[in-house]
Amino acid sequence: MTKTRTETLALLPVRETVLFPQAIAPLVVGRERSVRLLESLGGDKVVAVVAQRDPTVDKPGPSELYAVGTAGVVHKVARLPNENLYVFIEGAYRIRILEVIQYEPFLRARVERLDDVLPPQADSEYEAVQRNARELFQQIVAATPNLSDELQAVAANLEDAGRLADFVASSLPSLTTPVRQELLETLDVRARLRRLLELLTMELEILRLRSKIQSDVQEQFGQTQREYLLREQLKAIQKELGEGDDSQREMEELRQKIEAAGMPEEAKKEALRELKRLEKMPAAAAEYTVARTYLEWLVALPWGRASATEIDVKRAEQILHEDHYDLEKVKQRILEYLAVWQLKRDLKGPILCFVGPPGVGKTSLGKSIARALGRRFVRISLGGMHDEAEIRGHRRTYIGALPGQIIQGIRRAETKDPVFMLDEVDKLGRDFRGDAAAALLEVLDPEQNHTFRDHYLDVPFDLSKVLFICTANVLDTVPPALLDRMEVLELPGYTEEEKLEIARQYLIPKQAREHGIELDRHIRFADDGVREIIRSYTHEAGVRNLEREIATVCRKRAKQVAENGAGALEVTPELVREFLGVPRFRIETELEERTRRPGVAVGVAWTPAGGDVLFVEAARMPRSASGKGEFTMTGHVGPVMQESMKAALTWVRAHSHLIGVEAGEFDKWDIHIHVPAGAIPKDGPSAGITMATALVSLFSQTPVRPYVAMTGEITLTGRVLPVGGIKEKVLAARRSGVREIILPAENQPHVMEDIPAHLREGMTFHFVRTIEDALEHAFGAAVGLAHVGGAGESGNRRGSEARGGNGARPH
């Protein structure tokens, strides 16, 4: 064996193998080049063993080989039956390929011999790393069954650090070829030992973890096997005693329920497949309860059970009238559905959405519809729901998984065609767990819900026969895609007359029964007394607070009856004030009192509770010494309403000649506009006409006519634009005692279409196109403003008015 620094050696490429010095490697050689190389060896049997970068290359060139390899001595060559050669090669020293000088019939290269780089002197750290590597290797050998114990003794007898590192690297079967090659190329012994120490530490940790896992599994398996044997023995004992097999009996019952459930083919196939799994599963298995619960849910659902009642449109109409007063549009829609269903029994259920302020009877109307249809009623509240799984269920892989609220409601109903109310659909939330509103898209789509697939069941269920009814206070928060799937029916607030009738027919009898007193015998409610409660103690679109106040009166009367058994007591306005205390609201007197002073105008606003009157107050003060007049806006008003205030001031300043005010007069004053009830946020452009009227009243020092309210957006050119929520605003004005209301002319069709004639009785509607028209109706023929209504760009009066529900007539 030559010991010169450079020499010429034949290259033997090897796959997935790295030969280290002083290591013996058995190789199977079958490639043509390699066979020729071994057959050509003479007396000098030294070859350069070099690993391939890519083991899939069959005929590697210099670029496919690592640059560093090992010079090895071929000790023995044997030919196998398949003509391959079996070779034993012992590594001698490291080499680096300098230049390939021959390609055929095999590779030959000029190589350079590489020696280990030892530290100048063996310090304590070097010794510690060497010892740690030896000890870790010995621990790994002891913990690995397929490694011979002799390796520990060999490692213990190796004093040379470089040889120790090479021996350990060649003996560890878990090291990959790139990692072995990295160690082979590391000539610095200290660095090689450090890298090897990292690898040994990682390997030992993996072995310990594997041992722990194996121990846990073995323990669990042993326990399961023991329980299985005990159960089999118990079965044998029960059989000898003549006792029946409860498990088999339960499986047979489940099979019968599956056959009788009327499931569609896909669901039945899945149920039978799950039952087959359950039969083979021991009762103690973790999956047993999950599979059993799943099957119980499947057989409990009403796959084929529908309501068996006959359709009677007249009886349904009678029930709806018994339970609810007015609401004619909703009642007609339900009766139309019943009539069509009577003619076409496979009709899909409609998706209705009741929209209205709180307390108008949306939820109770759903119960009445179910009673009228002869169906079961199911209700779930969607308020605050923000998890998609609440609608579609959890997948069975989760612990404690259950179907969603839709399937749970169907199970409670025990029929496949109940009236299903989704309450508060406008209050759905969304977060990182998903969007519940998006999950409702399939539920509320008649084209999709006949194959609704709950995540837990994972089989289709037909929801097309369900009559879904959603309720909401507002539609702004309902996603457009969800709103598009629903037929929206608006339930407006009630007028005083309607509240009186509802109280007489429903609320008073109900509260009398609940408080144990009899009408006419213990108490009688006069109409004036009920009106006093409505006007002075409630201020709402619905009747929820009205019912509470009636309940208070009934409680106080029940106390009197219990104490002295008095006779019938008539509830008059005086008695109402005695029982309920000081009146809480005085809207009608407030309207007259607050508009006596200049600078105050009354607007009407839409709110989620059904609408309300809005006072706008304007005041002026001599300007401060700082310069031009300041404009202050208060009352918790939003940015859009602030812009309306500025637009109103601009219009008034630009048309100051119409109200008899000089243009420079505005610079002498600081102006302040305030919208009372400052704790309540307010926004929107519909109060623009009210702002302008209040400013004109302030600077002309003329009060607005009492009992006049208005709404409308304005432009800088003086046009009055249409606004929304007209129905709620008109009803709020009527509840508050307003007698005349100024509206944009383009909203006239909404008034005539949405507000019944009996609700327009007693009110005068002024439909205007310009601010000048609105000012004329707001101030009338007040002194100093006689020219306000007639002056303008067109020089004529372009509004219209409607009185008493008799339609509209032009000026």
Secondary structure, DSSP 8 states (H G I E B T S, - for coil): ---SSEEEEEEEEESS----TT-EEEEEE-SHHHHHHHHT--S--EEEEEEBSSTT-SS--GGGB-SEEEEEEEEEEEE-TTS-EEEEEEEEEEEEEEEEEE-SSS-EEEEEEE--B--SS--HHHHHHHHHHHHHHHHHHHH-TTS-THHHHHHHH---HHHHHHHHHHH-TT--HHHHHHHHH--BHHHHHHHHHHHHHHHHHHHHHHHHHHHHHHHHHHHHHHHHHHHHHHHHHHHHHT---HHHHHHHHHHHHHHHTT--HHHHHHHHHHHHHHHTS-TTSHHHHHHHHHHHHHHHS-SS--------HHHHHHHHHHH-SS-HHHHHHHHHHHHHHHH-TT----EEEEE--TTSSHHHHHHHHHHHHT--EEEEE-TT---THHHH---TTSTT----HHHHHHHHHTSSS-EEEEETGGG--EETTEEHHHHHHHHT-TTTGGGEE-TTT-SEE--TT-EEEEEES-STTS-HHHHTTSEEEE-----HHHHHHHIIIIIHHHHHHHTT--BTTTEEE-HHHHHHHHHHH---SSSHHHHHHHHHHHHHHHHHHHHH----EEE-HHHHHHHH-S-S--HHHHHHHHTSSTTEEEEEE--TTS-EEEEEEEEEEE--TTSS--EEEESSB-HHHHHHHHHHHHHHHHTGGGGT--GGGGGGEEEEEE-S-TTS-B--STTHHHHHHHHHHHHHT----TTEEE--EE-TTSBEE--S-HHHHHHHHHHTT--EEEEEGGGHHHHHHHS-HHHHTT-EEEEESBHHHHHHHHHTT-TT-TTTTT-SSSSS---EEEETTS-EEE-
